[in-house]
Amino acid sequence: MVSTNTQTAPTRKVRARGERSPLASAGLHLTLLVATLVAVFPPLWLVVTSFKPKTDAFDTSVIKNFTLGNYSHVVSDTQFLAWLGNSLVVVGITTVVGVFISATTGYAVSRFRFPGLRPLMWLLLITQMFPVAVLIVPLYNLLASLGMLNQPVGLVITYLTVAVPFCAWMMKGYFDGIPAEIDEAGRVDGLTPFGTFWRLIMPLAKPGLAVTAFYTFITGWGEVAYASAFMTGEENLTLAGGLQTFVNQYTADWGSLTAAAVLIAAPAAVVFGLVQRHLVSGLTAGATKS
């Protein structure tokens, strides 16, 4: 009787395609952690500095002497409340008008074919190619000729020229993803084109409208160049323009600057929290066709 010794070769685990090795996974997580720290550190340090006395603004310690003096100084001793009122007026009008114009323009170029459609689309696209520095002088001359310098309406018109072209393109992509049969059903039921748009399409376009409103809001809330060039006098400045009064060639009040920056960022964070569940679906709308 012959006995045979068979040795089984050790089994090697085969990694599935796309599966990362432990080393690669650890490297990826470390990279994401470092990127998160880099992104979070500036705003976190801004908040920390706002609670420090002015003499400790450049102190590398976290907080040795906690104080709310910077916030009380900004609210009580500066034109901050006037800046806030100016910003609310400008941003509120810009957001409402910008969302309406962007939605109607996007719907029109998505659903209708009319003479000048392609030039209009190219015009909306080309206006996004010019940097702010190039447009300040011609816009300044235009507003001066119309008597709109140092007027909120001039700033509103300026912000609309920035927000509407981009938002109209984005809304077109969103409306392209809504079946045209819904429009036909509305017309069969006797609705006018605007009635179909307002009563049937607008409720389905809430994610796109949320992104449009958020982008338009941020355009007016945080813009500095136009607000500084077209508005003069501290009582006429917006919040973003008012920040420059704390740090200039003569003074550098970093404590007040950081406190004001935190107060300005808080409403933007609230608006983002209200619309963030619509942002992903709104930004990706129109990327694929059904």
Phi, psi and omega in degrees: 000123184259126179260137179244133177261113179256130178250126179275131180291142179298136181282135179255127180287124180266125181280136179293156180296133181088351180278131182275149174287160178303322179294317179294321178296318178296319178296320179296314180295322178295319178297317179296322179295315179296318179297322178295317179297320179295321181286325185276332187301312183301308179294327178295316179292330175299315179295317180298315181295329182293340179261010178260152171297159183299328181288343181256016185300327182257011177286132183280351176289162184293281176216114176266321181234091182294135179208149173254014183298325180296319181292316180295323178294317182296316184284322188266324190253003179234181179271027186301317181295324175293319176299319180298315178298317178298318180294319180297319179295309183296312184291321179299312179294318180299317182294312182296309182293319181296318179295318181295312181294318181296318181292314180293320178295314179299322179292320181296313182285343178275324189255332188246152174243120185216159179300134180089010181295310181296316175301324178296316179296319178294323179296317178298324180285317185293326181297340178279352185272348184267129177288162182299320184299328180285329187270345185299312184295308179297323177294322178298314180296322180294314180294325178295319179293333179267359180071030184251008175290144180062027178235138180302326182295326177294321178291323178298313180298320179297314181293328177294325178294337178274315189276320189296314181302313180295314182292326178295318176299317181294318179292327176300314178299325179289316180294330176298333180276352177268126184304136179291344179298333178294321177296318180296321178296322178294320178292324177298324179280002175095012179279145173286166177305319178289324177297321176297316179297314187284320188266334184250314187278317182302316178299331179280346185258021183302317178300317178294321178294324179296316179295318178299315179296319181294315180296317180295320178298312181295325179302315181276329186286321186251006183284137185245316190298306181295319181297325180283327183279326187260350181237130179235156183087130185300327182288345181258354183288156169269179183299313181297321178290327180292335179301329183291342181287343181277331181228113177214196184287348182254324183228161177213087180262083185291327179297313178293323179299313181293321178296316178295322179296321178295317179296326179285322183287334184300311178299323178297321178294322178295315179297318178299319179296328181287328186250359189296331180290342177264349190294316184295311181293326180288321181288329182268358180295139179086356180286332179233158177249139177273000000 
